[in-house]
Amino acid sequence: MVKHSIKVFFYKEHTLPVIRRVSSVAIFTASSDNFHPEGLFSEEIFGTLHTKERNESEGYIDLVRNFVNQELFYKITSAISQHKDIVRGKTYVKFNEKTGVFDLSNGEDGYTGYTYYVTHLSKLKIPSTGTASRKELINQFKIAKDSDRIFINRLSVIPAGLRDITIEKSGQIQKDEVNDIYIKILSNVNLLENMGMNISGKNIDNLLYTIQMGMQELHSFFDNLLNGKNKIRESYLVKKTVDYGTRNVIVAHSRKYSNINDVDITMNDSIIGLYQILKGTEPQYLYLFEKHFLSKVFDKTSPGRMRYIDPKTLKVIDIIDIDQKSYDVYNTDKGLTDLLSKVYKNDNFKKPVEVKPGKPIALVYDNEVEILVLTPDNVHEIINLSLDPKKIRPITFVEVFYLLTIHRDKYYGVLTRHPVAHEGNTYPTRFSVKPTFITRKVKILDLDIETKNYPILGKPIYNALAPHFSKVKNAGADFDGDVETSLILQTTESDKSVESLFNNVSFYVDMYGGIISSNNDDVIATIERTINYYDTEGVK
């Protein structure tokens, strides 16, 4: 397992010109819907809405005075409870210059409060208890002291795109809880700045303590995010999974051919569903969706703006007020990956792809043997072809998803049957994509491509994996609910390596001259393994 170190960031003077200060608690400027230029959602500081810059640009809060590094403060006050009471003004002490510790005192001769504590903290000598945790704390304090990092005077503000507000139809503003913490800290810092640097006493100590506690709340928020219930550190940063791998229930091949020349499946081919192939090639899915469909609908320079073809009039409509939530579904990586998962989980493959009801991303002309995709970019040219308007309809998810797959000639990958006990459990394969249990042969006019596997909307969606029967026996699998993991290769070099393997005799013959896998099979064994066979109508 890879060990990750999550560190607190300290701003150096030379970094500040590119990281701008957040100084206002206001969300909007007075009497407008524009974000305040110095606020937590400022487009000047964090970048324009819906841009990459807004997801990456940080800001900072000038704390005006020095405050204890949150990680260090938490560890010291957790290990030595006396320190917590000092900063709260509950315990009176005198700092012992010789021993480097705070000695207990009384209200007449002693001191208390945040200012006194911070003044002497850098001279502190943490007493050893002999435990490993105390040794670690002593070492961390020494490192912080030697690197001048006991105190901080600037607080990082994460990119606004990671915590942006949303405005409900009622006009109510919804914002992430981390924003409330930032606002609390910033409000008190602004009050501190207005009081000036020469103010001292109990009131200023209370304010300083409140700011430190706000910083600790922020630290706790991010610590819980990493190590709490959801454990991002373990579930994401050091997860033991393969990116873009999918697990699939295996079924028997279920293709029927009326002509021997139509056979397109060999012993090295596996049939796979749309969701599985797109999930396994997610970067390609995101790129092709944007290139072939979304770029023709949305204007990246004007967030909230889109064009669509009215299904009734076939006229291009331009609108500029798409709400942020709907816009983000089709214009962010997270939105598109979530969309794919929701379509799969809710079985919405046959529904039209619409940004809002009645606003499809494309139309399709379908006369059963020819397909023509109509987008806002090409509809003016295509409309002159005298197409039958009754055969034009909004395009569905299953069609869009299938059209994204045909831009790649072939898919290669590796299948694994768990648990892995011998060589036959893992083997390379070539994938054939099947959108529905029964497909049809059509010509896609706008791409000038013929395909035998275009989806039929009235047939069940194919959500399975069908390895060739010659591989099933060696994998120790059958069709009673067994699963295999598929990993789809992402580069042309990898594809070529697999194809060359298929053309090598050593892939089929073992070291003893025996056949590793063969199209010949025992009839009874085949019947047993295909007992859950899906027929051509998708019925068990």
Long-range contacts (C-beta under 8 A, 24 or more apart in sequence): 1-238, 1-240, 2-238, 3-238, 4-233, 4-237, 4-238, 6-226, 6-233, 8-69, 8-70, 8-71, 9-156, 10-149, 10-152, 11-60, 11-154, 11-156, 16-60, 16-154, 19-58, 19-59, 19-60, 20-44, 20-45, 20-59, 20-60, 21-45, 21-59, 21-60, 21-61, 21-62, 22-59, 22-60, 22-61, 22-157, 22-182, 22-186, 23-61, 23-62, 23-186, 23-190, 24-186, 25-183, 25-186, 25-187, 25-190, 27-165, 27-173, 40-157, 40-160, 40-179, 40-182, 40-183, 40-186, 41-160, 41-164, 41-165, 42-160, 45-160, 46-159, 46-160, 46-161, 47-159, 47-160, 47-161, 48-303, 49-164, 49-303, 49-324, 50-300, 50-303, 50-324, 50-327, 50-328, 50-331, 50-332, 51-161, 54-159, 54-160, 54-161, 54-164, 55-159, 55-161, 55-162, 56-159, 56-161, 57-159, 57-160, 58-156, 58-157, 58-158, 58-159, 59-156, 59-157, 59-160, 60-154, 60-155, 60-156, 60-157, 61-154, 61-155, 61-157, 61-182, 61-185, 61-186, 61-189, 62-153, 62-154, 62-189, 62-193, 63-152, 63-153, 63-154, 63-155, 63-189, 63-211, 64-153, 64-189, 64-192, 64-193, 64-197, 65-153, 65-192, 65-197, 65-208, 66-118, 66-151, 66-152, 66-153, 67-118, 67-151, 67-152, 67-153, 67-208, 67-211, 67-212, 67-215, 68-118, 68-121, 68-150, 68-151, 68-152, 68-212, 69-144, 69-149, 69-150, 69-151, 69-152, 70-215, 70-216, 70-218, 70-219, 71-219, 72-140, 72-141, 72-144, 72-150, 73-212, 73-215, 73-216, 74-216, 74-219, 75-137, 75-140, 76-126, 76-137, 76-141, 79-126, 79-133, 79-134, 79-137, 80-126, 83-117, 86-112, 86-113, 86-116, 86-117, 87-113, 87-114, 87-117, 87-209, 87-212, 88-209, 89-113, 89-114, 89-202, 89-205, 89-206, 89-209, 95-120, 95-123, 97-123, 99-125, 100-124, 100-125, 101-125, 101-127, 113-202, 113-205, 113-209, 114-205, 114-208, 114-209, 114-212, 115-200, 115-204, 115-205, 115-208, 118-151, 118-208, 121-150, 122-150, 122-151, 155-185, 155-215, 155-218, 157-182, 166-324, 166-325, 167-324, 177-221, 178-218, 178-221, 181-214, 181-217, 181-218, 181-221, 182-218, 184-214, 184-217, 185-211, 185-214, 185-215, 185-218, 188-214, 242-485, 242-487, 244-279, 244-280, 244-281, 244-282, 244-283, 244-487, 244-488, 244-490, 245-280, 245-485, 245-486, 245-487, 246-276, 246-279, 246-280, 246-485, 246-486, 247-483, 247-484, 247-485, 247-486, 248-272, 248-273, 248-276, 248-464, 248-465, 248-483, 248-484, 248-485, 248-486, 249-464, 249-465, 249-481, 249-482, 249-483, 250-464, 250-465, 250-466, 250-467, 250-472, 250-477, 250-479, 250-482, 250-483, 250-484, 251-464, 251-465, 251-466, 251-479, 251-532, 251-533, 251-534, 252-466, 252-469, 252-479, 252-529, 252-530, 252-532, 252-533, 252-534, 253-466, 253-468, 253-469, 254-437, 254-466, 254-533, 254-534, 254-535, 254-536, 254-538, 255-536, 256-536, 262-452, 264-432, 264-452, 265-432, 265-468, 266-430, 266-468, 267-468, 267-470, 267-471, 267-517, 267-518, 267-519, 268-428, 268-429, 268-430, 268-468, 268-502, 269-429, 269-430, 269-431, 269-432, 269-468, 270-415, 270-429, 270-430, 270-431, 270-432, 270-465, 270-466, 270-467, 270-468, 270-471, 270-486, 271-431, 271-432, 271-433, 271-434, 271-462, 271-465, 271-466, 272-411, 272-431, 272-432, 272-433, 272-434, 272-465, 272-466, 272-486, 273-433, 273-434, 273-435, 273-461, 273-462, 273-463, 273-464, 273-465, 274-349, 274-398, 274-401, 274-402, 274-405, 274-433, 274-434, 274-435, 274-461, 274-462, 275-340, 275-343, 275-344, 275-401, 275-463, 276-463, 276-465, 276-486, 277-405, 277-411, 277-431, 277-433, 277-488, 278-340, 278-401, 278-404, 278-405, 279-340, 280-413, 280-486, 280-487, 280-488, 281-408, 281-411, 281-488, 281-490, 282-337, 283-490, 284-404, 284-408, 284-490, 285-336, 285-340, 285-404, 286-333, 286-336, 286-337, 288-404, 288-407, 289-336, 289-400, 289-404, 292-403, 292-404, 292-407, 293-353, 293-361, 293-362, 293-375, 293-400, 294-330, 294-331, 294-361, 296-362, 296-375, 296-376, 296-377, 297-330, 297-355, 297-361, 297-362, 297-375, 297-376, 298-327, 298-330, 298-331, 300-331, 303-327, 303-331, 306-355, 306-359, 307-376, 308-355, 308-359, 308-360, 308-361, 308-376, 309-360, 309-362, 309-363, 309-374, 309-375, 309-376, 309-379, 311-358, 311-360, 311-363, 311-392, 311-393, 311-394, 314-363, 314-374, 314-379, 314-383, 314-389, 314-392, 316-376, 316-379, 316-380, 317-359, 319-359, 322-355, 322-356, 326-355, 326-356, 327-355, 329-355, 330-355, 330-361, 340-401, 343-397, 343-401, 344-463, 347-461, 348-397, 349-396, 349-397, 349-398, 349-401, 349-435, 349-461, 350-396, 350-397, 350-398, 350-457, 350-461, 351-396, 351-397, 352-393, 352-394, 352-395, 352-396, 352-397, 353-394, 353-395, 353-396, 353-397, 353-400, 354-394, 360-394, 360-395, 361-395, 361-400, 362-394, 362-395, 362-400, 363-392, 363-393, 363-394, 363-395, 364-392, 364-393, 364-394, 364-395, 364-399, 365-391, 365-392, 366-391, 366-392, 366-393, 367-391, 368-440, 368-442, 369-441, 369-442, 369-443, 370-442, 370-443, 370-445, 371-442, 371-443, 371-444, 371-445, 371-454, 372-444, 372-445, 372-446, 373-403, 373-444, 373-446, 378-446, 396-457, 398-435, 398-436, 398-455, 398-457, 398-461, 399-454, 399-455, 401-435, 402-433, 402-435, 402-453, 402-454, 402-455, 403-444, 403-447, 405-433, 406-444, 406-447, 406-449, 406-451, 410-495, 411-488, 411-489, 412-488, 412-489, 412-494, 412-495, 412-498, 412-499, 413-486, 413-487, 413-488, 413-489, 414-486, 414-487, 414-489, 415-465, 415-467, 415-471, 415-475, 415-484, 415-485, 415-486, 415-487, 416-484, 416-485, 416-487, 417-475, 417-476, 417-477, 417-482, 417-484, 418-483, 418-484, 418-485, 421-476, 422-476, 423-474, 424-471, 424-473, 424-474, 424-475, 424-476, 424-516, 424-517, 425-475, 425-476, 427-471, 427-474, 427-475, 428-498, 428-501, 428-502, 429-467, 429-468, 429-471, 430-498, 430-499, 430-502, 431-486, 431-488, 434-462, 435-461, 435-462, 436-460, 436-461, 436-462, 436-538, 437-461, 437-462, 437-534, 437-536, 437-537, 437-538, 438-536, 438-537, 438-538, 459-537, 459-538, 460-537, 460-538, 462-538, 464-534, 469-521, 469-526, 469-529, 469-530, 470-517, 470-518, 470-519, 470-521, 471-517, 472-529, 473-517, 473-521, 473-525, 473-529, 474-516, 474-517, 477-529, 478-528, 478-529, 478-531, 479-529, 479-530, 479-531, 479-532, 479-533, 480-531, 480-532, 481-532
